[in-house]
Amino acid sequence: MARARLRERVVHGMFLLPALAYLLLFFGYPVVKNVVMSFQQYTAATFYTGSAPFVGLRNYAKILSSDLFGPALLTTVLFTVASLLGQFVPGLALALFFHRKFPLGGLLRSLLLLPWLLPLVVSGTTWRWMLDTDSGVVNRALRDLHLLSSGVPWLTGTSQALVSVILVNIWVGIPFNTALLYGGLQDIPAHLHEAAKLDGAGPLTTFRHVTWPLLRPVAGVVLLLGVVYTVKVFDIILVVTGGGPAGATETLATRSYELSFEQFEFGRGAAMGNVLVLVSLAFALVHLRANRRALNA
């Protein structure tokens, strides 16, 4: 009997080995390598000399004491919070809208996923053209409607540029929120809404006391995934504004990219990447604690 159990465990372990090897090779090794690089003076010369001297916490001290770190951290927080609110609220509204059956509802849901399915470089390039101050269709439409006499510097104004990249990220993220929240609504038993309707509850009361309590776990997952994804967004910013103007849209993610692949300070870039991971964990822990308090209330 004991030998049979041992054999069964060995067989189970053999099935797990390929997945474990994949995780260690493609996830574990890059993470460990990034942490090691953050404690080294790893530059472009390292590829030729093979020498990467150990510098301890010097890379972290340099990036944290830099004049660019504070503004980049603030921009990251503003970008993340504004994007989450702008994605979740319309995503929830659209999920509730599509939860009702109507003709062509499935087709419209499929079309809604297009912004999420498009490559981010394509989306960013398209929005960069649309938001161009002189020839962009957005400013042209505003002038044709006589809402503005001159074009808005969407990409060249220090305050407008951050709003622009937030709007682009919201446009990309709404379908993701809608799809997950719609799936959560589908799992809510229909008879609960019917019972609430028979009791005389209106749409708002039904949503507050029936829909939202049952949808809250899914909403928590959506927000958590949104935080993890949004904090590390750099491709949209890189394509639309390049981190400018004057660093107005530079986040921790774009700063890490700049250090590694423009200044070729791979050690400091790795350190900034690790700081970005810690910021993501901080956002996630705050959200999980708030969600736990809401569930216990």
Sequence and secondary structure as in RCSB ss.txt:
>XXXX:A:sequence
MARARLRERVVHGMFLLPALAYLLLFFGYPVVKNVVMSFQQYTAATFYTGSAPFVGLRNYAKILSSDLFGPALLT
TVLFTVASLLGQFVPGLALALFFHRKFPLGGLLRSLLLLPWLLPLVVSGTTWRWMLDTDSGVVNRALRDLHLLSS
GVPWLTGTSQALVSVILVNIWVGIPFNTALLYGGLQDIPAHLHEAAKLDGAGPLTTFRHVTWPLLRPVAGVVLLL
GVVYTVKVFDIILVVTGGGPAGATETLATRSYELSFEQFEFGRGAAMGNVLVLVSLAFALVHLRANRRALNA
>XXXX:A:secstr
 HHHHHHHHHHHHHHHHHHHHHHIIIIIHHHHHHHHHTTB  BTTHHHH    B TTHHHHHHHHSTTHHHHHHH
HHHHHHHHHHHHHHHHHHHHHHHHS  TTHHHHHHHHTHHHHS HHHHHHHHHHHT TTT HHHHHHHHTTS SS
   TTTSHHHHHHHHHHHHHHHHHHHHHHHHHHHHHTS HHHHHHHHHTT  HHHHIIIIIHHHHHHHHHHHHHH
HHHHHHT  HHHHHHTTT STTTT  HHHHHHHHHHTS BHHHHHHHHHHHHHHHHHHHHHHHHHHHHHHH 
